[in-house]
Every structure is written in C-alpha cells, then in structure tokens.
Amino acid sequence: MTDRPAHIMQLLPPWAEPWLEFIELGLQIVLIVLGAWVLNLLFRRLIRRLAGSYSLPAELVMVARRVVGLVIYLGAMLMILDRFGVSGTVLWTAFTGFAAVAAVAFFAAWSVLSNIFCTLLIFTTRPFRLHDHIELLESGDKPGLKGRVMDINLIYTTLQEEEDAQVLQVPNSLFFQRVVRRWRKA
C-alpha cells in the first residue's frame, strides 16, 4: 500500500482503491495540459499587447506565438513523459544522437541530393536538350568542357567530345554553377 493519509483512503469507495494510482496519474496529466494551455494563452495575450504597443510586424508576432507555443507544449510533453517514468535526459541523449547521425548522413548525401535536384531543374527549365552541343565555360582564358549531350540521368549528363569522340560525365550540379554555352541541334 502507498503512503497516502488514512482519512483520504476512508473517503474513497472500496472499488477505487486499486485504481487510485491511475486516477492520480490522469489528474496530473490533465493539470499539466490545462496549465500549458493557460500559460500559452497568457503568453499569446502578452505578445499581442507588446505587438500593439511597439507596432511589431505581423510576421514577427506569428513566429513569436508559434515558438512560445512550441516551447510550452514541448515542456508539457516532457513533464507528462516524466510522470510515466521516461527520463528527459534519456530523451535528450536519444534526440541528439539521432540528430547527429541524420546530419552526417545528410552531409554525406548532399552531393548526390544536389545533383538529383539539379536534374529536376534541367528537365523543367530546359537549359539544353539531348543532342544539343554545349560548353561549360570555366573562366575567360580557360576552355571548358565541350560536347554533344548524349544522355541526362539523375546524377550526370553525358557529353561526347567532338574531336576524339571521348565521353565525359559531368555532374548535373555544375550546370548551375557555371556558364553554359549552347548550340541547338541541326
């Protein structure tokens, strides 16, 4: 049995005694949610008054409301999870671990993702088409990559050089980093 005062236990019906722990947990959760809602309401009013007093832009007011609401409700969620026995430290460690792995994976895949996005841009903006002759210009005094467009896939555009018929595979992201000279097919 728990350390509840005897006079409270006498007030409860006998059927409620085994459920007391769950009822108490439910009441705590309801109070946390209600407190978060009231706190969010108070901060929204405070932000509205400050916005009226200082003529703040509507965009700033909207962002402030959303950030305050997010912080309040995340704090309430952490408090509720604490009532269920989930440690905030464990959650923070797991979150930062997953975020670090996601950041490394995103950084590692950035080049591939950039080329895929640039492929979509090539297909929609059509800076060149199959069988066009193009040249990627380096700078004023250096000749660039030059050839006939043979294929455009998700990562590379394949160019065939005119002089010695060699094939070049150019990453699609380069077409948006350099100037492209184009001669249409005949």
Protein Blocks (a to p, Z undefined) as FASTA:
>chain_A
ZZbdfklmmmpcfklmmmmmmmmmmmmmmmmmmmmmmmmmmmmmmmmmmmmmnopafklm
mmmmmmmmmmmmmmmmmmmmmmnopafklmmmmmmmmmmmmmmmmmmmmmmmmmmmmmmm
mmmnopacehiacdddfbfmlccdddddfbdcfkbccdddfklopacdddfklmmmbccd
ddddZZ
